[in-house]
């Protein structure tokens, strides 16, 4: 038996992760990773990175807005993150008169810092491995559907139970979050504190913070100053509080030290952040499904929408500012989907996956354990059954939900019910409520002509990919009443619908009639989209009902296989705090092509194209470059560094993550990945995957020399 197991492990060995692969739980670092990290070059004990009983670097790493990472860089609660992470807040404060997206923004004192409605910054206070406790509760509690082990509602109840049993009390802004890991084979409880009074401090113009835009997105070499600054405010006792002019900058318990020493190839680095999602435990059938459904639709549908939007954005500054954040968000994962699919084919990831899964199946056969084969067969069958519905669901989501802002019309169900009741008081109350919601809607969709243009493109695109007999129900009306002309239907929506214009709505709400609601084109369209999503969800529900149990078994098998080989294990990313480590490294994406490990401002000037909005260089930046006025931030050869790459294991959500040197000092901010590494969400390849980072020296140079905000520099701890 030992020989058989050894043979299986040798079969698996070519695919075992290297030491720098992994999105590691901080609680496992000392046991699993400290030796490897030290051998690779770490110069501080792991206890200075994460210490459950004291203050460590982890306490200066924050969840920024729920989708990005940030780092505290001053004792006064100053937070550094990416420009694209702060983009929606920058847009929130921008107008044609105060175009902070184009011109940048710098608060020269605390009074000028701008409050950001809806933005939160969250600290992780404690991380507790509560696997044993949760498993005990799962045995005790009734579970008729067999889904408690992954149910957020159930896990929330268990977290409260655990807190009560341990005497844990929550303060202002604190909450519990209990999450399943490894498909439900392990559980961690996070105690978090969220602050909601967040103010914008500084942002470079988009010509710096978004330099290269869509063309350079997910690409290396990169020359982008992708950073922005915010500040956390609290009440005078340092507690989280809603915005108030009486609030003060938060006195933090930990902020990062900045190093100006730079880096060289082979230097050890590590990154902490909140990676969103990856799928390292997928079987090959699931990878194919992802390529042919989610990635396919993101590529082809968003491509059409973005071209239509950009044409209108370039014509009007108001349109550009309004759609800027939405466009950037859409374009980000449009290019990601393209690059991922290309990479999965180029790197033969499906072959790698098949070899991995065969190794586990062989191990099961040799051990006389059929559970892996059963789980594998079940997952394959589930994927086969659900794929058509998933394909249609993604078409609806991309073309008709994400693609159509005007479909965010208010819900009319309450007024419909009131009109049916013929109760005048109820009708009036519902009408008043709908009027309030309609005012918000019209304010959120100020460019109906742009919406009309995009909608025509989106309906045509949806029709291109979904056969006539499978389309959502509104197309029966389009075929019958509009003779299949979807453009005419869109025109009718904006001409006749109660939400087609403010005038239409005002006329309707003055004397609301049930028949008008029941025959309104936009209302019928929205109901049809909702029904389409419901029907595809129902179609997948039956197929998916046993997926989680099978996935749990499969992941457990992969964990056992790796552990038997002496390989550390890590869970898929799920927006929880993780650490990744590696080195500063160049790479070669193809024969005869070599990419260096850093870029300088020389590349900014070489890329300049004043006729292309993506590559405009501000005059002041050109003046600073010509005069070589880089201050203490220049390289020994006199050049100004801009970006660099490391081979750490990053994904979406790591945007804004602090990049540390071997001493635990801040040397940069992660903001992107390279095109060749976009397969990393499914399979990590250290030879080709790189995280792209803004050099902290470029960030400080822009703040001090370009913006003239030297007061910010004085806040920082720089070595």
C-alpha positions as CSV (number, residue, x, y, z in Angstrom):
1,X,0.0,0.0,0.0
2,X,2.9,2.4,0.8
3,X,4.3,1.9,-2.7
4,X,0.9,2.5,-4.2
5,X,0.4,5.8,-2.3
6,X,3.9,6.9,-3.1
7,X,3.2,6.3,-6.8
8,X,0.0,8.4,-6.6
9,X,1.8,11.2,-4.9
10,X,4.6,11.2,-7.5
11,X,1.9,11.4,-10.1
12,X,0.5,14.4,-8.4
13,X,3.9,16.0,-7.6
14,X,4.3,18.0,-10.8
15,X,1.2,19.9,-9.9
16,X,1.9,20.5,-6.2
17,X,2.1,24.2,-5.3
18,X,5.4,25.9,-4.8
19,X,6.1,27.6,-1.5
20,X,5.0,31.0,-2.9
21,X,1.6,29.7,-4.1
22,X,-1.3,30.2,-1.7
23,X,-3.6,32.7,0.0
24,X,-2.7,31.7,3.5
25,X,-4.8,32.1,6.6
26,X,-3.0,34.3,9.2
27,X,-3.8,31.8,11.9
28,X,-1.8,29.1,10.1
29,X,1.3,31.1,9.3
30,X,3.4,30.0,12.2
31,X,2.6,26.3,11.8
32,X,2.6,26.1,8.0
33,X,4.6,28.9,6.5
34,X,7.1,30.6,8.8
35,X,10.0,28.2,7.9
36,X,9.4,28.6,4.1
37,X,9.0,32.3,4.4
38,X,12.2,32.7,6.4
39,X,14.1,30.5,3.9
40,X,12.9,32.7,1.1
41,X,14.1,35.8,2.9
42,X,11.7,37.0,5.6
43,X,13.7,39.0,8.3
44,X,11.0,39.4,11.0
45,X,9.2,36.8,13.1
46,X,5.7,35.9,11.9
47,X,4.4,37.2,15.3
48,X,5.2,40.7,14.0
49,X,2.9,40.1,11.0
50,X,0.1,38.4,13.0
51,X,-0.2,38.2,16.7
52,X,-3.5,37.0,18.2
53,X,-2.4,38.4,21.6
54,X,-0.9,41.7,20.5
55,X,-0.5,44.4,17.9
56,X,1.0,43.4,14.5
57,X,1.1,44.5,10.9
58,X,-2.3,42.8,10.3
59,X,-3.8,45.6,12.5
60,X,-3.0,48.2,9.8
61,X,-4.6,46.3,6.9
62,X,-8.2,47.2,6.3
63,X,-11.1,46.1,4.1
64,X,-11.8,49.1,2.0
65,X,-15.5,49.5,1.0
66,X,-16.1,45.7,1.0
67,X,-14.4,45.0,-2.3
68,X,-10.8,46.3,-2.0
69,X,-8.0,46.4,0.5
70,X,-6.3,49.5,2.1
71,X,-3.5,50.1,4.6
72,X,-3.2,52.6,7.4
73,X,-0.1,54.8,6.9
74,X,-0.3,57.4,9.6
75,X,-1.3,57.6,13.3
76,X,-4.1,59.9,12.2
77,X,-6.1,57.2,10.4
78,X,-4.8,58.0,6.9
79,X,-5.5,55.1,4.5
80,X,-3.8,54.3,1.2
81,X,-5.6,52.3,-1.4
82,X,-5.9,52.2,-5.2
83,X,-7.3,55.0,-7.4
84,X,-9.7,52.5,-8.9
85,X,-10.8,51.4,-5.4
86,X,-11.6,55.0,-4.5
87,X,-13.0,55.8,-8.0
88,X,-16.7,55.7,-7.2
89,X,-16.1,58.1,-4.2
90,X,-14.0,60.4,-6.4
91,X,-16.9,60.3,-9.0
92,X,-19.4,60.9,-6.2
93,X,-17.8,64.3,-5.5
94,X,-17.2,65.2,-9.2
95,X,-19.2,67.4,-11.4
96,X,-18.5,69.4,-14.6
97,X,-17.6,72.4,-12.4
98,X,-15.4,70.3,-10.0
99,X,-14.1,67.4,-12.1
100,X,-11.9,65.6,-9.7
101,X,-11.7,62.6,-12.0
102,X,-9.9,64.7,-14.6
103,X,-8.1,67.1,-12.4
104,X,-7.5,65.2,-9.2
105,X,-8.3,66.3,-5.6
106,X,-6.1,67.2,-2.7
107,X,-7.3,68.4,0.7
108,X,-4.8,70.8,2.1
109,X,-6.2,70.4,5.7
110,X,-8.7,68.3,7.6
111,X,-11.5,70.8,6.9
112,X,-11.2,70.2,3.1
113,X,-11.5,66.4,3.4
114,X,-14.7,65.3,1.8
115,X,-17.1,62.8,3.5
116,X,-17.9,59.8,1.3
117,X,-21.5,58.6,1.6
118,X,-21.8,54.9,1.9
119,X,-18.1,54.1,2.2
120,X,-16.9,52.0,5.1
121,X,-13.5,50.8,6.3
122,X,-13.3,47.7,8.3
123,X,-10.6,46.4,10.7
124,X,-10.2,42.7,11.6
125,X,-10.0,42.6,15.4
126,X,-9.8,38.8,15.9
127,X,-9.6,35.6,13.9
128,X,-10.7,32.4,15.6
129,X,-10.6,28.9,14.4
130,X,-14.0,27.6,15.6
131,X,-14.1,24.4,13.5
132,X,-14.7,22.0,16.4
133,X,-17.4,24.2,17.9
134,X,-19.3,24.5,14.6
135,X,-19.1,20.8,14.0
136,X,-20.5,20.1,17.4
137,X,-23.4,22.4,16.7
138,X,-24.0,20.8,13.3
139,X,-24.5,17.5,15.1
140,X,-26.9,19.0,17.7
141,X,-29.1,21.1,15.4
142,X,-31.9,19.9,13.2
143,X,-30.9,20.1,9.5
144,X,-33.8,18.8,7.3
145,X,-32.3,20.1,4.1
146,X,-28.7,19.2,5.0
147,X,-27.4,22.7,4.2
148,X,-26.7,24.1,7.7
149,X,-22.9,23.7,7.2
150,X,-22.9,26.4,4.5
151,X,-26.0,28.4,5.4
152,X,-25.1,32.1,6.2
153,X,-28.2,32.4,8.3
154,X,-27.4,29.3,10.3
155,X,-23.7,30.2,10.7
156,X,-24.7,33.7,11.9
157,X,-26.8,32.0,14.6
158,X,-23.9,29.8,15.6
159,X,-21.5,32.8,15.7
160,X,-23.8,34.5,18.2
161,X,-24.1,31.3,20.2
162,X,-20.3,31.0,20.3
163,X,-19.8,34.6,21.4
164,X,-22.3,34.2,24.2
165,X,-20.6,31.0,25.4
166,X,-17.2,32.7,25.4
167,X,-18.4,35.9,27.0
168,X,-17.6,38.0,23.9
169,X,-19.4,41.3,23.8
170,X,-19.5,43.6,20.8
171,X,-18.8,47.3,21.0
172,X,-19.8,50.1,18.6
173,X,-19.4,49.2,15.0
174,X,-18.4,45.6,15.8
175,X,-19.9,42.5,14.2
176,X,-19.3,38.8,13.9
177,X,-18.7,37.0,10.6
178,X,-18.5,33.2,10.6
179,X,-17.4,31.7,7.3
180,X,-16.9,28.2,5.9
181,X,-13.6,27.3,4.3
182,X,-12.5,24.3,2.2
183,X,-16.0,23.6,1.1
184,X,-17.2,23.4,4.8
185,X,-14.4,21.3,6.2
186,X,-13.1,24.2,8.4
187,X,-14.6,27.3,10.0
188,X,-13.2,30.7,11.1
189,X,-14.9,33.5,13.1
190,X,-14.0,37.1,12.4
191,X,-14.6,39.8,14.9
192,X,-14.6,43.1,12.9
193,X,-15.0,46.8,13.5
194,X,-16.4,49.0,10.7
195,X,-16.1,52.8,10.5
196,X,-18.6,54.7,8.3
197,X,-17.3,58.3,8.5
198,X,-14.7,58.1,5.8
199,X,-13.4,61.2,4.0
200,X,-11.5,61.7,0.8
201,X,-8.1,63.2,1.3
202,X,-6.3,62.9,-2.1
203,X,-6.5,61.5,-5.5
204,X,-4.3,62.1,-8.6
205,X,-5.9,63.0,-11.9
206,X,-7.1,60.0,-13.9
207,X,-4.2,60.8,-16.4
208,X,-2.0,59.5,-13.5
209,X,-4.2,57.2,-11.5
210,X,-5.8,55.6,-14.5
211,X,-3.0,56.1,-17.0
212,X,-3.3,53.5,-19.8
213,X,-6.9,52.8,-18.9
214,X,-8.4,49.9,-20.8
215,X,-5.4,49.3,-23.1
216,X,-2.9,48.8,-20.2
217,X,-5.4,47.1,-17.9
218,X,-4.2,43.7,-16.8
219,X,-0.9,44.3,-18.7
220,X,2.8,44.6,-18.0
221,X,4.8,46.8,-18.3
222,X,2.6,49.3,-16.5
223,X,3.1,53.0,-15.7
224,X,0.1,53.9,-13.6
225,X,-0.1,55.8,-10.3
226,X,-3.1,53.8,-9.2
227,X,-3.5,55.2,-5.7
228,X,-5.8,57.4,-3.6
229,X,-6.0,58.5,0.0
230,X,-8.8,58.5,2.6
231,X,-9.1,59.2,6.3
232,X,-11.0,57.4,9.0
233,X,-13.0,59.6,11.4
234,X,-14.5,58.6,14.7
235,X,-16.2,60.2,17.7
236,X,-14.1,61.9,20.3
237,X,-13.8,58.6,22.2
238,X,-12.4,56.9,19.1
239,X,-15.6,54.9,18.5
240,X,-17.2,54.3,15.1
241,X,-19.9,56.9,14.4
242,X,-22.0,58.3,11.6
243,X,-20.7,61.4,9.9
244,X,-20.6,64.4,12.1
245,X,-18.6,67.7,11.8
246,X,-17.6,67.0,15.4
247,X,-15.9,63.7,14.6
248,X,-12.1,63.6,14.6
249,X,-9.4,61.6,12.8
250,X,-9.1,58.1,14.3
251,X,-6.1,57.5,16.5
252,X,-5.1,54.1,15.2
253,X,-3.3,51.4,17.2
254,X,-1.0,50.5,14.3
255,X,0.2,52.2,11.1
256,X,2.8,51.1,8.6
257,X,6.4,52.2,8.3
258,X,7.4,53.2,4.7
259,X,10.7,52.2,3.2
260,X,12.4,54.2,0.4
261,X,15.1,51.5,0.0
262,X,13.4,49.9,-3.0
263,X,14.0,46.3,-4.1
264,X,16.0,44.1,-6.5
265,X,15.2,40.8,-8.2
266,X,14.9,38.0,-5.8
267,X,14.0,40.2,-2.8
268,X,11.4,38.6,-0.5
269,X,8.0,40.3,-0.4
270,X,4.6,39.6,1.1
271,X,1.2,41.0,0.7
272,X,-1.8,41.1,3.0
273,X,-5.3,41.8,1.7
274,X,-8.9,40.6,1.1
275,X,-8.9,38.5,-2.1
276,X,-12.4,38.1,-3.3
277,X,-13.0,34.7,-5.1
278,X,-11.0,32.0,-6.7
279,X,-11.7,28.4,-7.7
280,X,-8.6,26.3,-7.2
281,X,-10.6,23.1,-6.4
282,X,-12.7,23.1,-9.6
283,X,-12.7,19.9,-11.6
284,X,-11.9,20.3,-15.4
285,X,-15.6,20.2,-16.4
286,X,-16.2,23.2,-14.1
287,X,-13.3,25.1,-15.7
288,X,-14.8,24.5,-19.2
289,X,-18.2,25.6,-17.9
290,X,-16.7,28.9,-16.6
291,X,-15.0,29.5,-20.0
292,X,-18.1,28.9,-22.0
293,X,-20.7,30.7,-19.9
294,X,-19.5,33.4,-17.5
295,X,-16.3,34.4,-19.3
296,X,-17.9,34.1,-22.8
297,X,-20.8,36.5,-21.9
298,X,-18.6,38.9,-20.0
299,X,-16.4,39.2,-23.1
300,X,-18.9,39.5,-25.8
301,X,-21.8,41.4,-24.1
302,X,-19.6,43.9,-22.3
303,X,-17.6,44.6,-25.4
304,X,-20.7,45.9,-27.1
305,X,-21.9,47.9,-24.2
306,X,-18.6,49.5,-23.5
307,X,-18.1,50.6,-27.1
308,X,-21.6,52.2,-27.1
309,X,-20.9,53.9,-23.8
310,X,-17.5,55.2,-24.6
311,X,-18.8,56.8,-27.9
312,X,-21.2,58.8,-25.8
313,X,-18.8,59.5,-22.9
314,X,-16.3,61.1,-25.3
315,X,-18.9,63.5,-26.6
316,X,-20.1,64.9,-23.3
317,X,-18.2,65.6,-20.0
318,X,-21.4,65.1,-18.0
319,X,-22.0,61.7,-19.5
320,X,-18.3,60.8,-19.0
321,X,-18.4,61.7,-15.3
322,X,-21.8,59.9,-14.7
323,X,-20.7,56.6,-16.4
324,X,-17.0,56.7,-15.5
325,X,-17.2,54.3,-12.5
326,X,-19.7,52.0,-14.2
327,X,-17.6,51.8,-17.3
328,X,-14.4,51.1,-15.4
329,X,-16.0,48.4,-13.4
330,X,-17.4,46.7,-16.5
331,X,-14.2,47.0,-18.5
332,X,-12.1,45.5,-15.7
333,X,-13.7,42.1,-15.8
334,X,-14.4,42.2,-19.5
335,X,-10.6,42.1,-20.1
336,X,-10.2,39.6,-17.3
337,X,-12.6,37.2,-18.9
338,X,-10.8,37.5,-22.3
339,X,-7.3,37.0,-20.7
340,X,-8.4,34.1,-18.5
341,X,-9.9,32.1,-21.4
342,X,-6.8,32.7,-23.6
343,X,-4.5,31.7,-20.7
344,X,-6.4,28.6,-19.8
345,X,-6.0,27.4,-23.4
346,X,-2.4,28.5,-23.8
347,X,-1.2,27.0,-20.5
348,X,-3.2,23.8,-21.0
349,X,-4.8,24.2,-17.6
350,X,-7.5,21.7,-18.4
351,X,-4.8,19.1,-18.9
352,X,-3.3,20.0,-15.5
353,X,-6.7,19.8,-13.8
354,X,-7.3,16.4,-15.4
355,X,-4.0,15.1,-14.1
356,X,-4.8,16.4,-10.6
357,X,-8.2,14.9,-10.5
358,X,-6.9,11.5,-11.8
359,X,-4.3,11.5,-9.1
360,X,-7.0,11.8,-6.4
361,X,-9.3,9.2,-8.1
362,X,-6.4,6.8,-8.3
363,X,-5.6,7.3,-4.6
364,X,-9.2,6.6,-3.7
365,X,-9.2,3.4,-5.8
366,X,-6.0,2.2,-4.1
367,X,-7.4,3.0,-0.6
368,X,-10.7,1.3,-1.4
369,X,-12.5,4.6,-0.9
370,X,-15.2,5.2,-3.5
371,X,-16.3,8.6,-2.1
372,X,-14.0,10.6,-4.4
373,X,-15.2,8.9,-7.5
374,X,-18.8,9.4,-6.5
375,X,-18.2,13.0,-5.8
376,X,-16.4,13.5,-9.1
377,X,-19.1,11.8,-11.1
378,X,-21.8,13.8,-9.4
379,X,-20.1,17.1,-10.0
380,X,-19.7,16.2,-13.7
381,X,-23.3,15.3,-14.0
382,X,-24.4,18.5,-12.2
383,X,-22.3,20.6,-14.6
384,X,-23.8,18.9,-17.6
385,X,-27.4,19.4,-16.4
386,X,-27.0,23.1,-15.4
387,X,-24.9,24.5,-18.2
388,X,-27.7,25.6,-20.6
389,X,-29.5,27.4,-17.8
390,X,-26.3,29.0,-16.6
391,X,-25.5,30.2,-20.1
392,X,-28.9,31.8,-20.4
393,X,-28.7,33.3,-16.9
394,X,-25.4,34.9,-17.7
395,X,-26.8,36.4,-20.9
396,X,-29.7,37.9,-19.0
397,X,-27.4,39.1,-16.2
398,X,-24.8,40.7,-18.5
399,X,-27.1,42.2,-21.2
400,X,-30.3,43.0,-19.3
401,X,-29.3,43.5,-15.7
402,X,-25.8,44.8,-15.6
403,X,-26.2,46.3,-19.1
404,X,-29.3,48.3,-18.6
405,X,-29.3,51.0,-15.9
406,X,-32.8,52.1,-16.8
407,X,-34.2,48.8,-15.7
408,X,-33.6,49.9,-12.1
409,X,-37.0,51.4,-12.2
410,X,-38.9,51.5,-8.8
411,X,-41.0,48.5,-7.8
412,X,-44.7,49.2,-8.7
413,X,-46.1,46.1,-6.8
414,X,-47.3,48.2,-3.8
415,X,-49.2,50.7,-6.0
416,X,-50.6,47.8,-8.1
417,X,-52.0,46.1,-5.0
418,X,-53.4,49.4,-3.7
419,X,-55.2,50.2,-7.0
420,X,-56.7,46.7,-7.0
421,X,-58.0,47.3,-3.4
422,X,-59.6,50.6,-4.5
423,X,-58.8,52.0,-1.0
424,X,-58.2,55.7,-1.6
425,X,-56.0,56.2,1.5
426,X,-53.9,53.2,0.5
427,X,-53.6,54.3,-3.1
428,X,-52.5,57.8,-2.0
429,X,-49.9,56.4,0.4
430,X,-48.5,54.0,-2.3
431,X,-48.5,56.8,-4.9
432,X,-46.6,59.1,-2.5
433,X,-44.0,56.3,-1.8
434,X,-43.6,55.6,-5.5
435,X,-43.1,59.3,-6.2
436,X,-40.3,59.4,-3.8
437,X,-38.6,56.4,-5.3
438,X,-39.2,57.8,-8.8
439,X,-37.4,61.0,-7.9
440,X,-34.3,58.9,-6.9
441,X,-34.6,56.9,-10.1
442,X,-34.7,59.9,-12.4
443,X,-31.8,61.4,-10.6
444,X,-29.8,58.2,-11.0
445,X,-30.6,58.0,-14.8
446,X,-30.0,61.6,-16.0
447,X,-29.1,60.6,-19.6
448,X,-32.1,58.7,-21.1
449,X,-30.8,59.1,-24.6
450,X,-27.6,57.2,-23.6
451,X,-29.7,54.6,-22.0
452,X,-31.8,54.2,-25.1
453,X,-28.7,53.8,-27.3
454,X,-27.2,51.2,-25.0
455,X,-30.5,49.3,-24.6
456,X,-30.9,48.8,-28.3
457,X,-27.4,47.3,-28.5
458,X,-28.0,45.1,-25.5
459,X,-31.3,43.6,-26.7
460,X,-29.7,42.9,-30.1
461,X,-26.8,41.2,-28.4
462,X,-29.1,39.1,-26.2
463,X,-31.1,38.0,-29.2
464,X,-27.8,37.1,-31.0
465,X,-26.9,34.5,-28.3
466,X,-30.3,33.2,-27.1
467,X,-32.6,31.4,-29.7
468,X,-36.1,32.8,-30.2
469,X,-37.8,29.9,-28.5
470,X,-35.7,30.3,-25.3
471,X,-35.9,34.1,-24.8
472,X,-37.6,35.8,-21.8
473,X,-41.3,36.5,-22.2
474,X,-41.0,40.2,-23.2
475,X,-39.9,39.0,-26.6
476,X,-43.3,37.5,-27.3
477,X,-44.6,41.1,-27.1
478,X,-41.7,42.4,-29.2
479,X,-42.4,39.7,-31.9
480,X,-46.2,40.3,-31.9
481,X,-46.6,44.0,-31.3
482,X,-43.3,45.3,-32.8
483,X,-42.8,42.6,-35.5
484,X,-39.5,41.5,-33.9
485,X,-38.1,45.0,-34.0
486,X,-36.3,45.4,-30.6
487,X,-35.2,48.9,-31.4
488,X,-38.8,50.0,-31.9
489,X,-39.7,48.4,-28.5
490,X,-36.9,50.4,-26.8
491,X,-38.2,53.6,-28.4
492,X,-41.7,52.8,-27.2
493,X,-40.4,52.3,-23.7
494,X,-38.8,55.7,-23.5
495,X,-41.7,57.4,-25.4
496,X,-44.7,55.9,-23.6
497,X,-43.6,54.2,-20.3
498,X,-44.4,56.0,-17.1
499,X,-40.6,55.8,-16.3
500,X,-39.6,56.9,-19.8
501,X,-39.5,60.5,-18.7
502,X,-40.2,62.7,-15.7
503,X,-43.1,64.2,-17.6
504,X,-44.6,60.8,-18.3
505,X,-44.4,59.9,-14.6
506,X,-45.8,63.1,-13.3
507,X,-48.8,62.8,-15.6
508,X,-49.4,59.2,-14.5
509,X,-48.9,59.7,-10.8
510,X,-51.4,62.6,-10.7
511,X,-54.1,60.1,-11.6
512,X,-52.7,56.6,-11.3
513,X,-54.6,53.9,-13.2
514,X,-54.2,50.1,-12.9
515,X,-54.5,49.4,-16.6
516,X,-51.6,51.7,-17.3
517,X,-49.3,49.8,-14.9
518,X,-50.4,46.5,-16.2
519,X,-49.6,47.5,-19.8
520,X,-46.5,49.7,-19.2
521,X,-43.6,48.6,-21.4
522,X,-40.8,49.2,-18.9
523,X,-42.7,47.6,-16.0
524,X,-43.5,44.5,-18.2
525,X,-39.8,44.4,-19.3
526,X,-38.5,44.5,-15.8
527,X,-41.0,41.7,-14.7
528,X,-39.9,39.7,-17.7
529,X,-36.2,40.0,-16.7
530,X,-37.0,39.1,-13.1
531,X,-38.9,36.1,-14.3
532,X,-36.1,35.0,-16.6
533,X,-33.6,35.0,-13.8
534,X,-36.1,33.1,-11.6
535,X,-36.7,30.5,-14.3
536,X,-33.0,29.9,-14.9
537,X,-32.4,29.7,-11.2
538,X,-35.1,27.1,-10.8
539,X,-33.6,25.1,-13.7
540,X,-30.2,25.1,-11.9
541,X,-31.6,24.5,-8.5
542,X,-32.6,20.9,-9.1
543,X,-29.2,20.1,-10.7
544,X,-27.3,22.0,-7.9
545,X,-29.0,20.5,-4.9
546,X,-26.3,17.9,-4.2
547,X,-23.3,20.0,-5.5
548,X,-22.1,21.4,-2.1
549,X,-21.9,18.0,-0.5
550,X,-20.0,16.5,-3.4
551,X,-17.7,19.6,-3.5
552,X,-17.0,19.2,0.2
553,X,-16.0,15.6,-0.3
554,X,-13.8,16.5,-3.3
555,X,-12.0,19.3,-1.5
556,X,-11.4,17.1,1.5
557,X,-9.8,14.6,-0.8
558,X,-7.6,17.2,-2.4
559,X,-6.6,18.5,1.1
560,X,-5.7,14.9,2.2
561,X,-3.7,14.3,-1.0
562,X,-1.6,17.5,-0.5
563,X,-1.1,16.9,3.2
564,X,0.1,13.3,2.4
565,X,2.7,14.9,0.1
566,X,3.8,17.3,2.9
567,X,2.4,20.3,1.1
568,X,0.8,23.1,3.1
569,X,-2.9,23.7,2.2
570,X,-4.9,26.9,1.8
571,X,-8.6,27.6,1.2
572,X,-10.1,29.3,-1.8
573,X,-10.4,33.1,-1.5
574,X,-13.7,34.3,0.0
575,X,-13.1,38.0,0.9
576,X,-11.3,37.2,4.1
577,X,-7.9,38.5,5.3
578,X,-5.1,36.5,3.7
579,X,-1.3,36.6,3.3
580,X,0.6,35.7,0.1
581,X,4.4,35.8,-0.3
582,X,7.0,35.5,-3.0
583,X,9.7,37.6,-4.6
584,X,10.3,40.5,-6.8
585,X,10.8,38.8,-10.2
586,X,10.9,39.5,-13.9
587,X,9.4,37.0,-16.3
588,X,9.4,35.8,-19.8
589,X,5.8,35.4,-21.3
590,X,7.0,33.8,-24.5
591,X,10.2,32.8,-26.3
592,X,12.4,35.8,-27.0
593,X,10.2,38.1,-24.8
594,X,11.7,39.3,-21.5
595,X,9.9,41.7,-19.1
596,X,11.9,43.6,-16.5
597,X,10.7,43.7,-12.9
598,X,10.1,47.5,-12.7
599,X,9.2,50.6,-14.8
600,X,10.1,54.2,-14.6
601,X,8.7,57.6,-15.7
602,X,10.7,57.3,-18.9
603,X,8.0,54.8,-20.0
604,X,5.2,57.2,-19.1
605,X,6.7,59.7,-21.5
606,X,7.3,57.1,-24.2
607,X,3.6,56.1,-24.0
608,X,2.3,59.7,-24.2
609,X,-0.3,60.3,-26.8
610,X,-2.1,63.6,-26.4
611,X,-4.8,62.5,-28.9
612,X,-5.7,59.4,-26.9
613,X,-7.5,60.0,-23.6
614,X,-5.9,56.9,-22.1
615,X,-2.3,58.2,-22.5
616,X,-2.5,61.9,-21.9
617,X,0.3,63.1,-19.6
618,X,-0.3,66.2,-17.4
619,X,1.9,69.2,-18.2
620,X,3.2,69.4,-14.7
621,X,4.3,65.8,-14.7
622,X,6.2,66.4,-17.9
623,X,7.9,69.5,-16.3
624,X,8.9,67.4,-13.3
625,X,10.3,64.7,-15.5
626,X,12.3,67.2,-17.7
627,X,13.8,68.9,-14.7
628,X,14.4,65.5,-12.9
629,X,12.8,67.0,-9.8
630,X,12.3,63.7,-8.1
631,X,13.6,64.6,-4.7
632,X,14.6,61.7,-2.4
633,X,12.3,59.3,-4.4
634,X,14.6,58.7,-7.4
635,X,16.6,55.6,-8.1
636,X,20.4,55.7,-7.7
637,X,20.7,56.2,-11.5
638,X,18.5,59.2,-11.3
639,X,15.3,57.7,-12.8
640,X,11.9,57.8,-11.1
641,X,10.4,54.4,-10.4
642,X,6.7,53.9,-11.1
643,X,5.6,50.2,-10.8
644,X,7.1,46.8,-10.1
645,X,6.0,43.2,-10.1
646,X,6.1,40.3,-7.6
647,X,5.2,36.7,-8.0
648,X,2.7,36.6,-5.1
649,X,-0.6,34.8,-5.4
650,X,-3.2,37.7,-5.7
651,X,-6.7,38.0,-7.1
652,X,-9.6,40.5,-7.2
653,X,-10.0,42.1,-3.8
654,X,-6.3,42.4,-3.3
655,X,-6.5,45.7,-5.1
656,X,-5.0,48.3,-2.7
657,X,-3.1,45.6,-0.7
658,X,0.1,46.7,1.0
659,X,3.3,45.1,-0.4
660,X,5.9,44.6,2.3
661,X,9.6,44.0,2.1
662,X,11.4,41.4,4.2
663,X,11.5,43.8,7.2
664,X,7.7,44.3,7.1
665,X,8.0,47.9,5.7
666,X,5.7,49.2,3.0
667,X,7.3,49.3,-0.4
668,X,4.2,49.5,-2.7
669,X,0.5,49.0,-3.3
670,X,-0.8,46.1,-5.3
671,X,-3.3,47.1,-8.0
672,X,-3.4,44.6,-10.9
673,X,-2.2,41.3,-12.3
674,X,-0.5,40.6,-15.6
675,X,-2.4,39.3,-18.6
676,X,-0.5,36.0,-18.7
677,X,-1.4,35.3,-15.1
678,X,-5.2,35.7,-15.4
679,X,-5.6,32.0,-15.1
680,X,-4.6,32.3,-11.5
681,X,-8.1,32.4,-10.2
682,X,-8.3,28.7,-11.3
683,X,-4.7,27.5,-11.5
684,X,-1.6,29.4,-10.1
685,X,1.5,29.4,-12.3
686,X,4.4,31.1,-10.5
687,X,6.5,31.2,-13.7
688,X,4.0,33.5,-15.4
689,X,1.7,35.0,-12.8
690,X,2.7,38.5,-11.4
691,X,1.0,41.0,-9.2
692,X,1.5,44.6,-10.4
693,X,2.3,47.2,-7.8
694,X,2.7,51.0,-7.5
695,X,6.1,51.8,-6.1
696,X,5.5,53.7,-2.9
697,X,8.2,56.2,-4.0
698,X,6.1,57.1,-7.0
699,X,3.1,57.6,-4.8
700,X,5.0,59.9,-2.4
701,X,6.6,61.7,-5.4
702,X,3.1,62.5,-6.8
703,X,1.8,63.6,-3.4
704,X,4.8,65.9,-2.6
705,X,6.1,67.1,-6.0
706,X,3.1,67.0,-8.2
707,X,0.3,67.8,-5.8
708,X,2.3,70.0,-3.4
709,X,0.7,68.2,-0.5
710,X,3.8,68.0,1.7
711,X,1.6,68.1,4.8
712,X,0.5,64.6,4.0
713,X,4.2,63.5,3.8
714,X,4.8,64.9,7.3
715,X,2.2,62.5,8.7
716,X,4.0,59.4,7.5
717,X,6.7,57.3,9.1
718,X,9.4,57.0,6.4
719,X,12.7,55.2,6.7
